[in-house]
Amino acid sequence: MGTLSAAVLAIDGGNSKTDVALVTSSGTVLAHVRGPGSSPHSLGIDGCADLIDGLVAKAAAQAGYQSAEGAAHHASVYLAGADLPAETQELTQAIAAKGWGRDLTVDNDTFALLRAGTDDRDAVAVVCGAGINCVGVSRDGRQARFPSLGRISGDWGGGVQLGDEALWWAARAVDGRGEPTSLVDIILGHFGAQSLEEVIEALHYGHLKRAELGRLAPAVLRAASEGEDPIAISILQRQAQEVVVLAVAALRRLDLLATPATVVLGGGVLTSGNDLLHAEIRRGLTGTAPLARPHITRSAPVVGAALLGLDRLNVGPETEERLRASFAGVMSEAGFGGSVEPAVH
């Protein structure tokens, strides 16, 4: 075994990547590994658990442990795809069978983002990466959450949706049903295509996966920020509106519209540094929830998963600061490059 004992096994399983870390009760990161996405929506329940099990084994070996079994006192597992109660129950059963910790928490990864961004007890988090989701908590223990199953559950937004919307407008521009837009050239340049029909056919026949449309999002947002393409601007404004609508709905359900509360914003779309998108979100929040404090966090959600585990031990602020500093150093040395800023209070 390692010379230090791990109190928490922290796991953030996203659509595009999975972070696993072993953390001591004093906030020291013993091990951190990163692997591919582990969403059960893509891999199935067992596939998700098996992929993460392999990463936990690597983290345990990195920390000097002989096996992943019993690697920590508490396994703090937060996953994209843990959206519905039945899904979370099935995931909990599959993960419990791996025996990583003496006790276990499994929940949606947006809660990890929320904790990574703030220790405010009245707070909401909106994540906008490949898709979009929102959760909220209040100091009296209540939660607000959404199914986050895409259009069928009322969702709009995220990188894939932005790319899909750009292609919709571009197709109409090319065939005469819509106005001209720079999005046509953006899409052709991105995919190296000679015509838009080429891209559409590749999607139709499955040669190009729909998820690849998410890679268009940064260029779509840049086109909007340049201010010369009304179509691109309308897509950006719609995305900002959806972020605000989610945050306000969560705040309202928690009776926090008239109370100071933090709104943590995370995920690739919201951390892209697009000033116009951020300004639109701030404007929307000011109009409906003027006491809400928007905060864009670049802290990795695995930091929040670790903190949620340590919260069970009633650790003090010094431990949280040590954890954040330890994660920043470990991730920098590993070449992951994400900064870990202090929590917003």
Stockholm file with secondary structure:
# STOCKHOLM 1.0

chainA/1-345         MGTLSAAVLAIDGGNSKTDVALVTSSGTVLAHVRGPGSSPHSLGIDGCADLIDGLVAKAAAQAGYQSAEGAAHHASVYLAGADLPAETQELTQAIAAKGWGRDLTVDNDTFALLRAGTDDRDAVAVVCGAGINCVGVSRDGRQARFPSLGRISGDWGGGVQLGDEALWWAARAVDGRGEPTSLVDIILGHFGAQSLEEVIEALHYGHLKRAELGRLAPAVLRAASEGEDPIAISILQRQAQEVVVLAVAALRRLDLLATPATVVLGGGVLTSGNDLLHAEIRRGLTGTAPLARPHITRSAPVVGAALLGLDRLNVGPETEERLRASFAGVMSEAGFGGSVEPAVH
#=GR chainA/1-345 SS CCSSCCSEEEEEECSSEEEEEEECTTSCEEEEEEEECCCHHHHHHHHHHHHHHHHHHHHHHHTTCSCSTTCEEEEEEEETTCCSHHHHHHHHHHHHTTCCEEEEEEEEHHHHHHHHHBCCSSEEEEEESSSEEEEEECTTSCEEECCCCGGGGTCCCSHHHHHHHHHHHHHHHHHTSSCCCTHHHHHHHHHTCSSHHHHHHHHHTTSSCGGGGGGGHHHHHHHHHTTCCHHHHHHHHHHHHHHHHHHHHHHHHTTCTTSCEEEEEESTTTTSCCHHHHHHHHHHHHHHCTTEEEEECCSCHHHHHHHHHHHTTTCCHHHHHHHHHHHHHHHHHTTCCCCCCCCBC
#=GC SS_cons         CCSSCCSEEEEEECSSEEEEEEECTTSCEEEEEEEECCCHHHHHHHHHHHHHHHHHHHHHHHTTCSCSTTCEEEEEEEETTCCSHHHHHHHHHHHHTTCCEEEEEEEEHHHHHHHHHBCCSSEEEEEESSSEEEEEECTTSCEEECCCCGGGGTCCCSHHHHHHHHHHHHHHHHHTSSCCCTHHHHHHHHHTCSSHHHHHHHHHTTSSCGGGGGGGHHHHHHHHHTTCCHHHHHHHHHHHHHHHHHHHHHHHHTTCTTSCEEEEEESTTTTSCCHHHHHHHHHHHHHHCTTEEEEECCSCHHHHHHHHHHHTTTCCHHHHHHHHHHHHHHHHHTTCCCCCCCCBC
//
